[in-house]
Amino acid sequence: MEALGAVLRYRRLVGTIALSAAILMGVLVLLRPRTYTASASFTPTVTRTALSGLGALAAQVGVTVPTSDGNQSPAFYADLLRSRTVLAPVAQIPVHFAWGGRDYQGTFVDLSRAPGVDSLLRLDAAVRRLRAAMVVSVSARTGVVRVETTTRYPALSVILTDSAIGLLNNFNVESRRSQASAQRQFLDERLASVSQELEAAEDALRDFTKRNRGDLRTAPELLLQQERLNRAVSLRVQVYGGLAQALEQAKLDEIRDTPLITIIERAQLPVRPDARGLMITTVLSFLAGLFIAAVAALLWHAVVVSQRERPESFAELSADAAAAKADLLRLLGPFRRAPKDRRTA
């Protein structure tokens, strides 16, 4: 009741501070430039690797072959979109558009007025701003990746969104080509090795058959050894065929330039600016100001009560405050005398 009474006693001050905070934040929100958001969405195209059919077959001869591509998840594309690998080229793409009766031309580094004493620092600042302006989300249910870019200009938001997705696809295609080239080299070497193993197995079966042509029907041990040699030849024939097929697929992937993402929704020119959130900002500012003012009123009430009921303690506190002020002025003495000395000189 005492605390409530203290707040009600200073109700005018509390109300003034709360209203001032709400009005100040409302004015700041109204003075803030309007922003426009362009959004686009896509889904990764799942591709089968050239070695996907060889995993179980190669494991039988003790060869470990990668059978899946780990860089096809939606989360990978989302992280790649926000990486410097994509954002740095986007920030340096020349753009030209008209807005508000004016023509704008330049890169995002120029239009965002990125600070910096040289081009590298300005580019780094522009990449940071572009990363803050771009929101990438992934749908857990469908795997769709959504990209939203917010700037002060509608056309610029669209250009940056489309450019980011285009550079993402180009980077993805180039990385796939590089991966297919590495796979082709691996398959070339492995195919030559398996070919030699196949020839050796066939030669061993031929020599065994020549040496034991007349004894195969009467010796069970020879029949068992012949079956083993036949299985070795058959297995290497299967491995050779699978490697040859995978090699042809890798050669096709090395020259393939088809997109690896499917565009679901392209970026459209936003017709309305983004909501400012004026109402909710004003209400929250009023509540925050009300809370701060109430705390200030309680503290002031505590000081007044302490001064009235415990004058000795209050006097001691005042003396300590005066001593602390004197110590602070003594520490700031050189800085306070410096301007006077300069004027005298």
Secondary structure, 3 states (H helix, E strand, C coil): CHHHHHHHHCHHHHHHHHHHHHHHHHHHHHHCCCCEEEEEEEEECCCCCCCCCCHHHHHCCCCCCCCCCCCCCHHHHHHHHCCHHHHHHHHCCCEEEEECCEEEEECHHHHCCCCCCCHHHHHHHHHHHHHHHEEEEECCCCCCEEEEEEECCHHHHHHHHHHHHHHHHHHHHHHHHHHHHHHHHHHHHHHHHHHHHHHHHHHHHHHHHHHCCCCCCCCHHHHHHHHHHHHHHHHHHHHHHHHHHHHHHHHHHHHCCCCCEEEEECCCCCCCCCCCCHHHHHHHHHHHHHHHHHHHHHHHHHHHHHHHHCHHHHHHHHHHHHHHHHHHHHHCHHHHHHHHHHHHC
